[in-house]
Amino acid sequence: MANHKSAKKRIRANDSKRLANRYFAKTMRNALKDIRLTSDKTAAEGKLPKVTSLIDKLVKKGIIHRNKAANLKSGLAIKINKL
């Protein structure tokens, strides 16, 4: 267990950041699942800008890597174009 005051504070800060990161990552996964399960092309095209914006925000916050974001966005675009 931590003995220093700064170490205890760091533990608290890490816990709150971990919960926030989990929330944003889960939100992204739900949005991706929603758009992947959509069979209507116009509906999927309408959701695409919001999902790509969400992915870009997560990259900016450092929650996901930029290469992962690029792979997710290109995969979504390929899937939507195939509909």
N, C-alpha and C positions, 0 to 999 in steps of 0.2 A: 504494500500500500504506500501511497505517496506520503512523504513527511513534510515537504516544503509547501509553503502557501501557494507558490506559483505553479507547482506540479498539480496541486488539487484544483486550481483554477483551470489549468490546461485540460484536465480530465473532464471537468464540467463543460468547457467550451467544445471539446471534441465530441462529447455526447450530443450536444445540441446541433452541431454541424452535421453529425452523422445522420440524425433524424431528418434534418432538412434535406440532405442529399438523397436519402432513401425516398422521401416524399416526391421530390422532383423526378427521380429516376423512375419511380413507379408510375407517375403521371405520364411520362414519356412512353413507357411501355404500353400503358392502356391506350394512348392515342394511336400508337403504331398498330396495335391489335385491332382497334376500331377501323382504321383506314384499310388494313389488309383484308378484313372480313367483309368490306363493302364490295358488293358486286355491281353496283351502278357506277358507271364511269363519271358521270357529271357530278355525283355526290362526292366521289373520291377526289376529283379535281378541285372541288370546292374546299375540301378539308386539307388538301396538300399544303397550301401556304401557311396555315396555322401550325401544322405539325412541323414543317421545316423551320419556322420561326422559333418554336419551342426547342427544337434540337439545337439551333444556333445559340439560344440563350444558355442552354446547359453547357455548351462548349465554352462560352464566354465566362461562365462561373467556374469552369474547371471540373465539372461533374463527370463529363465524358470527354474522351480524346477527340481531337478534330478529325482524325482519320476514320474513327468509328462513325462520327457524324456524317462524313462524306459517303461512307459505305451505306449507311441507313437511308440517306436521302436519294442516292442513286438507285438503290434497290426499290424504294417506293416509286420512283419515277418509271422504272422499267415495268413494275407490276401494273401501274395505272395505264401505261401505254399499251399493255397487252389486253386490257379489258375491251 
